[in-house]
């Protein structure tokens, strides 16, 4: 399974008067810039330092998990199993801070999908139901979350193709995620805002094959 991420993150303009929050934003910006430059290890180190200080912020943990999962998908991780462990640990930490967060269940399912790619035969049988469960939980928590619809649709499309089944019914969900992306506005700076380009790419590719 292959998932392509748009690592160019949309940073929403957000002005805060509290100096500590301004420092948080500045450090998060540095982490995102490092990630955008392909410096995953550096970005994770910055995020870990932020998380150690900003103990009520879930976003640093979220991005640690996302970067780790992305590197596994892109085969950039020299020790992918360790990256999966780090990603899971970060997600668990984020969930303790922000409970019932739809974005974190999206991330949890994504990390499991990355783990499946390490050993599709064994991990797929064990983790596939849990991936679906995570994405459906994310949708249940926030039906307007475009990433929840997109990730669930892409996973089911890939599974259908793998087993020689017709994936057309899942493209309906993918189309609905496109509509959600069109209406989505990140509520604050550094809030997850990725996936739209991948959805458009998949929909265009599907139309070309018809």
C-alpha positions in Angstrom: 0.0 0.0 0.0 1.2 3.4 -0.9 0.1 6.7 0.6 1.5 10.0 -0.7 1.6 13.0 1.6 1.7 16.6 0.8 4.2 17.7 3.4 3.8 21.4 2.5 1.7 22.4 5.5 -0.7 25.4 5.4 0.1 27.6 8.4 -2.9 29.7 9.3 -2.3 33.2 10.5 -3.0 33.2 14.2 -1.9 36.1 16.5 -1.5 35.4 20.2 -0.6 37.9 23.0 0.8 35.4 25.4 4.6 35.3 25.0 4.8 31.5 25.8 2.3 30.8 23.0 4.4 33.0 20.6 7.4 30.9 21.5 5.4 27.7 20.9 4.5 29.0 17.4 8.0 30.0 16.6 9.4 26.6 17.6 6.7 24.7 15.7 7.5 26.8 12.6 11.2 25.7 12.9 10.1 22.1 13.2 7.9 22.3 10.1 10.6 24.0 8.2 13.1 21.3 9.0 10.5 18.6 8.0 9.8 20.4 4.8 13.6 20.4 4.0 13.7 16.6 4.5 15.3 16.8 7.9 13.1 14.5 9.8 15.4 13.7 12.6 16.0 17.4 13.3 12.2 18.1 13.1 11.4 15.3 15.6 14.1 16.6 18.0 12.6 20.1 17.9 9.1 18.7 18.4 10.3 16.5 21.4 11.8 19.6 23.0 8.5 21.5 22.5 6.5 18.7 23.9 8.7 18.6 27.0 7.9 22.2 27.7 4.3 22.6 26.3 2.8 19.8 28.2 -0.8 20.7 27.3 -0.2 20.8 23.6 -1.1 17.8 21.5 0.3 19.1 18.2 4.0 18.4 18.8 3.2 14.7 19.6 0.9 14.6 16.6 3.6 15.7 14.2 6.2 13.3 15.7 3.8 10.5 14.9 3.0 11.8 11.4 6.7 12.3 10.5 7.6 8.8 11.7 4.8 7.2 9.8 5.6 9.2 6.7 9.2 8.2 6.8 8.2 4.5 7.0 5.9 4.9 4.0 8.7 6.6 2.0 11.2 4.0 3.1 13.4 6.7 4.6 13.5 5.2 8.1 16.7 3.2 8.8 14.9 1.4 11.7 11.2 1.4 10.6 10.1 -0.8 13.5 11.5 1.7 16.0 9.9 4.6 14.1 6.5 2.8 14.5 7.1 2.5 18.2 8.0 6.2 18.5 4.9 7.1 16.5 2.6 5.0 18.7 4.2 6.5 21.8 3.7 10.0 20.5 0.1 9.3 19.6 -0.7 7.9 23.0 0.8 11.0 24.6 -1.3 13.2 22.4 -4.5 11.3 23.2 -3.9 11.8 26.9 -3.8 15.6 26.3 -6.6 15.7 23.7 -9.2 13.0 24.2 -11.7 12.1 21.5 -9.7 13.9 18.9 -10.7 12.8 15.4 -7.3 13.8 14.0 -5.5 11.5 16.4 -7.6 8.5 15.4 -6.7 9.3 11.8 -3.0 9.3 12.8 -3.5 6.1 14.8 -4.9 4.3 11.7 -2.2 5.8 9.5 0.6 4.4 11.8 -1.0 1.0 11.7 -1.1 1.2 7.9 2.6 2.0 7.9 3.2 -1.0 10.1 1.3 -3.2 7.7 3.7 -2.2 4.9 6.6 -3.7 6.9 5.1 -7.2 6.8 1.8 -7.2 4.8 1.1 -10.8 5.2 1.3 -11.0 9.0 0.6 -7.4 10.0 -2.2 -7.0 7.5 -4.2 -9.8 9.0 -3.7 -8.5 12.5 -4.0 -4.8 12.0 -6.4 -4.3 9.1 -9.6 -4.4 11.2 -8.0 -2.0 13.7 -7.1 0.4 10.9 -10.8 0.5 9.7 -11.9 0.8 13.4 -9.6 3.9 13.9 -10.8 5.6 10.8 -14.5 5.0 11.5 -13.9 6.2 15.0 -12.4 9.4 13.6 -15.5 9.8 11.4 -17.8 9.2 14.3 -16.0 11.9 16.4 -16.1 14.4 13.5 -18.0 13.5 10.4 -16.7 16.7 8.7 -13.1 15.7 9.1 -11.9 15.3 5.5 -8.9 13.2 6.5 -11.1 10.7 8.2 -13.1 10.1 5.0 -10.1 10.2 2.8 -8.0 7.8 4.8 -10.8 5.3 5.2 -11.6 5.5 1.5 -8.0 5.1 0.3 -7.4 2.2 2.6 -10.6 0.4 1.5 -9.8 1.1 -2.2 -6.3 -0.4 -1.8 -7.7 -3.4 0.0 -10.3 -4.0 -2.7 -7.7 -3.8 -5.4 -5.4 -6.1 -3.6 -8.0 -8.8 -3.4 -9.3 -8.2 -6.9 -12.6 -6.6 -5.8 -14.4 -3.6 -7.3 -13.4 -0.5 -5.4 -16.0 1.8 -7.0 -18.2 2.1 -3.9 -15.3 3.5 -1.9 -14.7 6.2 -4.5 -18.0 7.6 -3.4 -16.5 8.1 0.1 -13.4 9.6 -1.5 -15.6 12.1 -3.4 -17.3 13.1 -0.2 -13.9 13.8 1.3 -13.1 16.1 -1.6 -16.2 18.1 -0.7 -15.2 18.2 2.9 -11.7 19.4 2.0 -13.2 22.2 -0.1 -15.1 23.4 3.0 -12.4 22.7 5.5 -10.7 25.6 7.4 -8.0 24.8 9.9 -9.2 26.3 13.3 -5.7 27.4 14.4 -2.1 27.4 13.4 -0.5 24.0 12.7 -3.8 22.2 12.9 -3.6 19.2 10.5 -4.3 20.3 7.0 -3.1 17.7 4.5 -4.6 15.2 2.1 -6.5 17.3 -0.4 -4.0 17.0 -3.2 -3.8 13.2 -2.8 -7.6 13.0 -3.0 -7.7 15.0 -6.2 -4.9 12.9 -7.7 -6.8 9.7 -6.9 -10.1 11.0 -8.3 -8.4 12.2 -11.5 -6.6 8.9 -12.0 -9.9 7.0 -11.4 -11.7 9.1 -14.1 -8.9 8.5 -16.5 -9.2 4.8 -16.2 -12.9 4.8 -16.9 
